[in-house]
Amino acid sequence: MSAQALTDAVVTELVADATAAPSMHNAQPWLFRYGHRSRTLTLRADFERRMPEADPTGRALHVGCGAALLNLRVSAAHHGLEAATTLLPDPSDPVLLASVRLDDGPDARPDNGPDARPDDRPGASGGRAEEALRALHPAIANRHTSRYPFDEQAIPDDVRARLVRAARAEGADLVFLAGPHLETVLGLIRDAEGYDRGDPAREAEQEHWARYTKTDAPVDGIPDYAFGPRDAAERATNRDFAGSIPVPGRAHVPFEHQPQLALLSTGGDRPADWLRAGQALERVLLTATLDAVSTSFATQPLEWPDLRWVLRDPVHGTGHPQMIIRLGYGPTGPRTPRRPLDRVLTIEP
């Protein structure tokens, strides 16, 4: 694609793909700005959409923005562009999360920002890396969070291996939980759900992001049609956005007896690591979507510092847990609303 062909329409398509990413409570805490002269898109945090109760440090906000950044890189590869990416390019401006220069040639490289490393440089490994990203593009439109029951079919080893490699490509580790570690994490999810229910401020924050479509025309948040059914056995790992509010006609059904959970971790636990975790998360989710694996999240224990620490691998005890992913075979889940692009994208000369 030539420089002349990088039109406002193309930039809009890139950002539309980016904003299809998941974020905590579907708050969509991102803002994009594109400059034609610099051919650079910047990703900024919209801290007005942070969860002060459940996410006081902004960790989950950064993870969501990292997921949007991965989608942007995938979309750029799809359009024949190289996305030379620098995380946190200006230490004096923590709201500026990433800059992405869009280049035509195979030799494009990112600026060497203060947190840059090889994992941050998708152009550094050449055409094969770009082709791997390009192959993920069809999954962007098809990836949805599924709060529905999955069947008991085990995810095959080769699929698991692909998901592990997807996380590793973005500098993170993905471990499928088993045995006592799995039971511990399931218990922590239930504990955290109980803590949330006992915290009026957190309950109010969650309720703020629940959308009831008979009275709302949502552009963000979790709409009632995406709540999913209740688990008849009250063991589901999904966050229940209905809370204590009854939803007419909502089904009570059995969920899988043994959920298949994977823990995503990073070596560090700073904002740059959170952004890398978000990119790894979305790469895993897109890879899973291409393999017809449905996904959802169990983030409740990550939001309580004492519980988050216990999530660590009990054998190796390394890494900082950033996300718990539930995977399986079942309904893909509905598409949730997105903010209009004119609210999240500014294009400058």
Beta strands, then each sheet from edge to edge (+ up, - down):
strand 1: 30-35
strand 2: 40-45
strand 3: 82-87
strand 4: 96-103
strand 5: 173-176
strand 6: 210-211
strand 7: 222-223
strand 8: 230-231
strand 9: 252-253
strand 10: 260-266
strand 11: 294-297
strand 12: 320-328
strand 13: 345-348
sheet 1: 3+ 4- 2+ 1- 13-
sheet 2: 5+ 10- 12+ 11-
sheet 3: 6+ 7+
sheet 4: 8+ 9+
end
